[in-house]
Amino acid sequence: MLLHFTKMHGLGNDFMVVDLVTQRARLDNAEVRRLADRRFGIGFDQLLVVEPPRNPDMDFRYRIYNADGSEVENCGNGARCFARFVLDKRLTHKHQIRVETAGGPLTLDVHNDNQISVDMGAPRFAPQALPFDAPDEQLTYRLDVDGQSHEISIASMGNPHAVLIVDSTEQAPVERLGPAIEGHPRFPRRVNVGFMQVISPGEIRLRVYERGSGETLACGTGACAAVACGIRRGLLTSPVKVHLAGGSLKIDWDGGDSHLIMTGPAERVYDGRVALR
Ligand SMILES: N[C@H](CCC[C@H](N)C(=O)O)C(=O)O
């Protein structure tokens, strides 16, 4: 069977996007891992799947799979590419698109200047929302990693994030601490790990070691989680510009239960077809 797909990226966080509204295919974890391989397959950080909604109030169901085959709750850069894809493929003509994800509903707004805003819902900080093993909700936690104690903040954007503050993202020990925290036993479903350098109350640099994919050039939900934790700790004030290796995002959040809005680009690279096993 030949599966049509579009290769896309959001600030270098790259995706294989598949329309399972007009196509039918079964993609199990092993097949996702094979397709994710950058030599034996197509190569991507995440696979994004467009399906008909289960909730009639929604336009689509949006499913996300990491390169390791794990299905996850949300992908922010992917949400912007999702909006661009369903319009390009004429699966909708709407410029405000409602999608259901395993992490909750998202609203995608496609602007005329090619930027796309995503209403990511309200960040959640309760440990059980991630899940994270902690007795109660705090602004920061101590986490012992390989005999060293690190201060972290946590947030859920539907998917789990740990955020560390670093003096310099360039010097941050991402290769060592990223995987050690991603698989830390206090995160039973693993965790995305953000390394945030505060430049000013309205500007940060960020690197993210992503759960199930490793360090990526950008992480949309990671940018949202880092800004939410920074605002909550009084280090940042909305709006915040987030500089990532692949480019910049704008995050607006008024705190509390208000919804966080992420704005940035989405690019199409090529259309392809791949033979499924
Ligand atoms: N690795 C993430 C999913 C992709 C998130 C990222 N690519 C984004 O743009 O939000 C997780 O396991 O929760």
The ligand as a Tripos MOL2 file, in Angstrom:
@<TRIPOS>MOLECULE
LIG
   13    12     1     0     0
SMALL
NO_CHARGES

@<TRIPOS>ATOM
      1 N1          8.0560   14.9480   22.4240 N.3       1 LIG1
      2 C1          6.7610   15.4510   22.8600 C.3       1 LIG1
      3 C2          5.7790   15.5320   21.6700 C.3       1 LIG1
      4 C3          6.2020   16.5740   20.6250 C.3       1 LIG1
      5 C4          6.2890   17.9500   21.2240 C.3       1 LIG1
      6 C5          7.0260   19.0010   20.3970 C.3       1 LIG1
      7 N2          7.5620   18.5770   19.1400 N.3       1 LIG1
      8 C6          6.1930   20.2750   20.2550 C.2       1 LIG1
      9 O1          6.3680   21.0220   19.2760 O.co2     1 LIG1
     10 O2          5.3850   20.5500   21.1690 O.co2     1 LIG1
     11 C7          6.1920   14.5200   23.9550 C.2       1 LIG1
     12 O3          6.6220   13.3540   24.0040 O.co2     1 LIG1
     13 O4          5.3230   14.9680   24.7230 O.co2     1 LIG1
@<TRIPOS>BOND
     1     1     2 1
     2     2     3 1
     3     2    11 1
     4     3     4 1
     5     4     5 1
     6     5     6 1
     7     6     7 1
     8     6     8 1
     9     8     9 2
    10     8    10 1
    11    11    12 2
    12    11    13 1
@<TRIPOS>SUBSTRUCTURE
     1 LIG1         1 GROUP 0 **** ****
